[in-house]
Amino acid sequence: MKKVPERTCVVSHEKLPKNELIRIVNNKEQGVIVDLTGKVNGHGVYIKKDIDVLNKAKKSNILEKSLDTKIDCKVYEELENIINS
């Protein structure tokens, strides 16, 4: 039986399978981007695919603190579109 990789959501602190999370990366060349492949270089954090978790992240600036940089509102909009689709 193959082991399913798990990661921790930076907002809810739940351990979940990687496919239930979205990776956000702070990349030197591109800045903060949503990484759907899971392979982009840079410091990455994971967030649960849940609109309530995303709203909590926006309110408390958890992603900005974890990635140690300012996050553009376009990144939040992209995350919202991915969660709602």
C-alpha positions, 0 to 999 in steps of 0.5 A, spaced: 500 500 500 502 506 497 503 512 503 499 518 501 503 524 502 500 529 508 501 536 509 499 541 514 494 547 513 498 553 515 491 556 517 487 550 520 493 546 522 490 540 520 494 534 517 491 533 510 493 529 504 496 533 499 491 533 494 486 536 499 490 542 499 493 548 495 500 550 495 502 558 495 509 559 494 514 565 495 519 565 489 524 570 488 523 571 480 515 571 480 514 573 487 508 570 491 504 565 486 499 559 487 503 552 485 498 547 482 503 543 480 507 542 487 514 543 484 515 550 483 522 552 487 521 557 493 518 557 500 511 554 500 505 553 505 499 549 504 492 552 505 486 547 505 481 548 499 475 551 503 472 558 503 472 559 510 479 557 511 481 562 505 477 568 509 480 567 515 487 567 512 485 574 509 483 576 515 489 574 520 494 575 514 497 568 516 499 567 509 503 574 509 506 572 516 508 565 513 511 567 507 514 573 510 512 578 504 506 582 502 501 578 498 497 581 492 489 581 492 490 577 485 493 571 489 487 571 494 482 571 488 486 566 484 485 561 490 478 563 491 477 561 484 480 554 485 476 553 491 470 555 488 471 551 481 
